Amino acid sequence: MHNVMRGWGLGVIAVVWSVTALGAARQAQPRATDLPRQQPPQVLTESLAGRDSFDRYCAPCHGLSGRGDGPVAVELKTRPADLTRLATRSNGSFPADRVSAFVTGTGRALPAHGTAEMPVWGPTFRAFEADARVRERIKNLVAYLETIQQRTSAPDSQGAQLFRAHCASCHGPTGTGGVAGGARQSPPDLTSFTARNGGVFPSERVARIIDGRDVPSHGDRQMPVWGNAFRTSREGLSADEVRSRIAAIVAFLEAIQRRNG
């Protein structure tokens, strides 16, 4: 195991050094007398922010946008996966647990995420820092990957199906508002969240609304608390499955927002 971890560690050093050297070469051509003073870059960045880890370890292959077009991609036998489509390939719901397992190295069955050429980052990180930092680094990296997912309103996506099953009867099939029998006021237009929030979709707040943790200003207080409904359903959903359902609905709502107000 030590040899495996050492091997991955050396691989990461090679990738990070090559990408860093490439960037430096683009900025300036050093004199021959300067070359001996160059030092290899630090293997692990001190920052645990998801975006910083992505830029350092994933972008060389997957590109800064995550679409598989990084500077190292041309050297690989198989083009790196488009990481912005993980949710799309999982019926509109970002598979956070599977992505985490894949990055850690405990689950290598995530379809279309990458190839055998992709480093197993869990052992690599643990070769250079404590387990607690590794867990935090991977958690933040996975959370960042969720933020760059392409949103889809495809009718066969999980979010669309859940919306039709639980929301459309009040908010209408397109989310623009409907008439709920017995409600004290008409349900709001769910396609205007972005317009009402300065052009930014408030995904976290929408998730809290669906979960029942943020009700004021959403509409009639008779709106079902879907988080509780999912948790107490006869399907016996786990906490992760409940979060996945809520995330899928949020992703669908983001996809149907009216961008022009």
C-alpha positions as CSV (number, residue, x, y, z in Angstrom):
1,M,0.0,0.0,0.0
2,H,2.8,2.4,0.8
3,N,4.3,1.8,-2.6
4,V,1.0,2.4,-4.3
5,M,0.5,5.7,-2.4
6,R,4.1,6.7,-3.2
7,G,3.5,5.9,-6.8
8,W,0.3,8.1,-7.0
9,G,2.2,10.8,-5.0
10,L,5.0,10.9,-7.6
11,G,2.4,11.0,-10.4
12,V,0.7,14.0,-8.9
13,I,4.0,15.7,-8.5
14,A,4.7,15.1,-12.1
15,V,1.4,16.5,-13.3
16,V,1.4,19.5,-11.0
17,W,5.0,20.3,-11.9
18,S,4.4,20.0,-15.6
19,V,1.3,22.2,-15.6
20,T,3.0,24.8,-13.4
21,A,6.1,24.8,-15.6
22,L,4.0,25.2,-18.7
23,G,2.3,28.3,-17.1
24,A,5.7,29.7,-16.2
25,A,7.0,29.2,-19.6
26,R,4.2,31.1,-21.2
27,Q,4.8,34.0,-18.9
28,A,8.5,34.3,-19.6
29,Q,11.5,32.4,-20.9
30,P,14.1,32.1,-18.1
31,R,17.8,32.5,-18.7
32,A,19.8,29.3,-18.5
33,T,21.6,30.7,-15.4
34,D,18.2,31.0,-13.7
35,L,17.1,27.4,-14.2
36,P,19.1,25.9,-11.2
37,R,17.3,28.2,-8.8
38,Q,13.8,27.0,-9.8
39,Q,12.1,24.9,-7.1
40,P,9.4,22.3,-7.6
41,P,6.0,23.6,-6.5
42,Q,4.4,22.5,-3.3
43,V,2.5,19.3,-4.0
44,L,-0.6,20.1,-2.0
45,T,-2.1,23.6,-1.8
46,E,-2.7,24.9,1.8
47,S,-6.1,26.0,0.8
48,L,-9.0,23.5,1.4
49,A,-11.4,25.5,-0.7
50,G,-13.1,23.3,-3.3
51,R,-12.4,25.7,-6.1
52,D,-8.7,25.8,-5.2
53,S,-8.4,22.1,-5.1
54,F,-10.2,21.7,-8.4
55,D,-7.9,24.3,-10.1
56,R,-4.8,22.5,-8.7
57,Y,-5.6,18.9,-9.2
58,C,-8.5,18.5,-11.7
59,A,-8.1,21.4,-14.1
60,P,-4.9,20.2,-15.7
61,C,-6.9,17.4,-17.3
62,H,-10.6,18.5,-17.0
63,G,-10.0,22.2,-17.7
64,L,-10.9,25.2,-15.6
65,S,-14.5,24.9,-16.7
66,G,-14.6,21.2,-16.0
67,R,-15.5,20.2,-19.6
68,G,-12.5,18.0,-20.2
69,D,-10.3,20.4,-22.1
70,G,-7.4,20.9,-19.8
71,P,-3.8,21.4,-21.1
72,V,-2.8,17.8,-20.1
73,A,-5.9,16.3,-21.9
74,V,-4.2,16.0,-25.3
75,E,-1.5,13.7,-23.8
76,L,-4.1,11.2,-22.5
77,K,-5.4,8.2,-24.5
78,T,-9.0,9.0,-23.5
79,R,-10.3,12.5,-23.2
80,P,-11.2,13.4,-19.6
81,A,-14.8,13.5,-18.8
82,D,-17.0,16.6,-18.9
83,L,-17.5,17.0,-15.1
84,T,-20.3,19.5,-15.7
85,R,-22.6,16.8,-16.9
86,L,-22.5,14.4,-13.9
87,A,-25.9,15.4,-12.7
88,T,-27.4,15.2,-16.2
89,R,-26.1,11.7,-16.5
90,S,-27.7,10.9,-13.1
91,N,-31.3,11.9,-14.0
92,G,-30.7,15.5,-13.0
93,S,-29.5,14.8,-9.5
94,F,-25.8,15.3,-8.6
95,P,-24.5,12.0,-7.3
96,A,-22.4,13.5,-4.5
97,D,-21.8,10.2,-2.6
98,R,-20.6,8.4,-5.8
99,V,-18.4,11.3,-6.8
100,S,-16.9,11.4,-3.4
101,A,-16.2,7.7,-3.5
102,F,-14.7,8.0,-6.9
103,V,-12.4,10.8,-6.0
104,T,-11.4,9.0,-2.8
105,G,-10.8,5.8,-4.7
106,T,-13.3,3.6,-2.8
107,G,-15.7,3.6,-5.7
108,R,-14.5,3.5,-9.3
109,A,-17.8,2.6,-11.0
110,L,-19.1,6.1,-11.7
111,P,-20.1,6.1,-15.4
112,A,-18.3,8.5,-17.7
113,H,-16.4,10.2,-14.9
114,G,-12.9,9.3,-16.1
115,T,-10.6,6.6,-17.1
116,A,-7.9,4.4,-15.4
117,E,-5.5,7.2,-16.1
118,M,-7.2,9.4,-13.5
119,P,-5.2,9.5,-10.2
120,V,-6.8,8.0,-7.0
121,W,-6.8,11.2,-5.1
122,G,-7.7,9.8,-1.6
123,P,-4.4,7.8,-1.1
124,T,-2.4,10.6,-2.8
125,F,-3.7,13.3,-0.4
126,R,-3.2,11.0,2.6
127,A,0.4,10.6,1.6
128,F,1.0,14.3,2.3
129,E,-1.6,15.4,4.9
130,A,-3.7,14.2,7.9
131,D,-6.9,12.3,7.3
132,A,-9.1,15.1,8.7
133,R,-7.7,17.6,6.1
134,V,-8.2,14.9,3.4
135,R,-11.8,14.5,4.3
136,E,-12.4,18.2,4.4
137,R,-10.6,18.7,1.1
138,I,-12.6,16.0,-0.7
139,K,-15.9,17.2,0.8
140,N,-15.2,20.8,-0.4
141,L,-14.1,19.6,-3.9
142,V,-17.2,17.5,-4.4
143,A,-19.4,20.5,-3.2
144,Y,-17.6,22.7,-5.8
145,L,-18.2,20.1,-8.6
146,E,-21.9,20.3,-7.8
147,T,-21.9,24.1,-8.4
148,I,-20.6,23.7,-11.9
149,Q,-23.2,21.2,-13.1
150,Q,-25.2,22.0,-16.2
151,R,-28.9,22.4,-15.3
152,T,-31.5,20.5,-17.3
153,S,-35.3,20.8,-17.6
154,A,-35.5,17.6,-19.6
155,P,-38.9,16.0,-18.9
156,D,-37.2,12.6,-18.1
157,S,-34.9,14.1,-15.5
158,Q,-35.4,13.2,-11.9
159,G,-36.1,16.8,-11.0
160,A,-38.8,17.2,-13.7
161,Q,-40.5,14.0,-12.6
162,L,-40.5,15.1,-8.9
163,F,-41.8,18.5,-9.9
164,R,-44.7,17.0,-11.8
165,A,-45.5,14.7,-8.9
166,H,-45.3,17.1,-6.1
167,C,-45.4,20.7,-7.3
168,A,-47.2,21.0,-10.6
169,S,-50.7,20.6,-9.1
170,C,-50.3,23.9,-7.4
171,H,-47.7,25.8,-9.4
172,G,-48.8,24.6,-12.8
173,P,-47.0,22.3,-15.3
174,T,-44.5,25.0,-16.3
175,G,-44.0,26.4,-12.8
176,T,-45.4,29.8,-13.6
177,G,-48.2,29.6,-11.0
178,G,-51.4,27.9,-10.6
179,V,-54.6,27.8,-8.6
180,A,-54.6,25.5,-5.6
181,G,-58.0,24.7,-4.3
182,G,-58.5,26.0,-0.8
183,A,-55.3,28.0,-0.7
184,R,-55.5,31.5,0.8
185,Q,-53.5,32.9,-2.0
186,S,-52.4,31.9,-5.5
187,P,-49.1,29.9,-5.5
188,P,-46.2,32.0,-6.8
189,D,-44.4,31.8,-10.1
190,L,-41.4,29.6,-9.5
191,T,-39.7,30.7,-12.7
192,S,-39.0,34.1,-11.3
193,F,-36.6,33.3,-8.4
194,T,-33.6,34.5,-10.4
195,A,-35.3,37.7,-11.6
196,R,-36.3,38.5,-8.0
197,N,-32.8,37.8,-6.7
198,G,-30.7,40.2,-8.9
199,G,-30.1,37.6,-11.6
200,V,-28.7,34.9,-9.3
201,F,-30.7,31.8,-8.6
202,P,-30.9,31.4,-4.7
203,S,-30.3,27.6,-4.8
204,E,-29.6,27.2,-1.0
205,R,-32.7,29.2,0.0
206,V,-34.9,27.3,-2.5
207,A,-33.6,24.0,-1.0
208,R,-34.6,25.3,2.5
209,I,-38.0,26.2,1.3
210,I,-38.6,22.7,-0.2
211,D,-37.2,21.2,3.0
212,G,-39.6,23.3,5.1
213,R,-36.9,25.3,6.8
214,D,-37.7,28.6,5.0
215,V,-41.4,29.3,4.3
216,P,-42.0,33.1,4.6
217,S,-42.5,35.0,1.3
218,H,-42.6,31.7,-0.7
219,G,-46.4,31.7,-0.8
220,D,-49.3,30.1,1.1
221,R,-48.3,28.4,4.3
222,Q,-50.4,25.5,3.3
223,M,-47.6,24.4,1.0
224,P,-46.5,20.9,2.0
225,V,-43.2,20.4,3.7
226,W,-41.7,18.1,1.1
227,G,-38.6,17.4,3.2
228,N,-40.7,15.8,5.9
229,A,-43.0,14.2,3.3
230,F,-40.0,12.5,1.7
231,R,-38.5,11.5,5.1
232,T,-41.7,9.9,6.3
233,S,-42.8,8.3,3.0
234,R,-43.4,4.6,2.7
235,E,-40.4,4.3,0.4
236,G,-38.1,4.5,3.5
237,L,-35.8,7.0,1.9
238,S,-32.4,7.5,3.6
239,A,-31.2,11.0,4.5
240,D,-29.0,11.1,1.5
241,E,-31.9,10.1,-0.8
242,V,-34.0,12.9,0.7
243,R,-31.2,15.4,0.0
244,S,-30.8,14.0,-3.5
245,R,-34.5,14.5,-4.2
246,I,-34.5,18.0,-3.0
247,A,-31.3,18.8,-4.9
248,A,-32.9,17.4,-8.1
249,I,-36.0,19.6,-7.7
250,V,-33.8,22.7,-7.1
251,A,-31.7,21.9,-10.2
252,F,-34.9,21.6,-12.3
253,L,-36.2,24.9,-10.9
254,E,-32.9,26.6,-11.8
255,A,-33.1,25.2,-15.3
256,I,-36.6,26.8,-15.9
257,Q,-35.8,30.3,-14.6
258,R,-36.7,33.2,-16.8
259,R,-33.4,35.0,-17.3
260,N,-34.8,38.2,-18.7
261,G,-37.0,39.0,-15.8
